[in-house]
Amino acid sequence: MSKTQIVTLRVPVDLKVRLEHEAKHQGVSINNLANYFLTTQLSQIEALSVIESRISQKDITGLKSKVRKILDAIPKRKAVPKWDLIK
């Protein structure tokens, strides 16, 4: 069993109501839903941070060149039919 720690978190009343509603809708506790939201959001932020760190160490011109080569390798599409054009 993983260790847990109790944290008191102050949130606006409307946010708590929304959490309660969604937790009930999902059939889980507010605690489980809040943990899920915090974990997924933090994971996304950490992943973006890693990506930004890696990109900052790269040559942007070189990356653009590689992307251009990849896009150029995609077969060209036929003209879009008139009925399918976005207006």
N, C-alpha and C positions, 0 to 999 in steps of 0.2 A: 504494500500500500504506500502511495506517495505521501510525503509530508505536506501538510497544508498549514496556512497561517490565516488567521482572521484579520481582515482589513475592513475598517469602517470607511465607506465611501459616500460622500455627500453628492447627491444628484438632484437636479430640479424635479419638482413633483410631477410635472408632465412627462418627464423621461421615465420616472419610476412607474407611472401608470402605463406607459407604452410598453415597458419591459414586462410588467405583469400580464398585460393583454397578450403579448407575443408568446410569453412562456406558457400561458394557459392554452393558447392556440396550438403550440408545438407539443404540449403535453410534458413539459419539463419544468424544473424549478427555476426560479429567477436566478439563483446561484449558478446553475448549470448553463443557462442561457448567457448570463453575463461573462462567465468564464470562456464560453465558446466565442462570443463576440470579441473579447479582449485578446484571446489567443490568435484568432484569425487576423484581426487588424494589426496586431503587433508583428505577426509573421510577414504580412504584406509590407509593412514599413521596413522591417529588417531586410527582406529580399530586395526592395528598391534601393536600400542603402548599399547593399553589396553590388548591385548592378551599376549604380552611380559611381561607386568606387572603382570598379573595373573599367568603366567607360572613361573615367577621368585619366586613366593611365594609358589610354590608347590614342592613336593618331586618328583624329576625326576624318581627315581626308582619305586615309587608307580604308577606314570603315565604310565611308560613302562609296569608294571605288568597289569594294567587295559586294556591297548591296546592289550597286548598279550592274555588276556582272551577273549576280543571281537573277535580278529582274530581267536582264537581257536574254537570259537562258529560257525564260518562260515563253512558250509558243504564243504568237500573236493571235488574237481573236478576230473572227470575221466581224464585219461591221454590225453594229447592233440594229436589229430591225426597227423601223420607224415606230411601230406600235409599242415598242419596249423602251423608248427613249424617255428619260426623265426631263420633265419640263420645268 
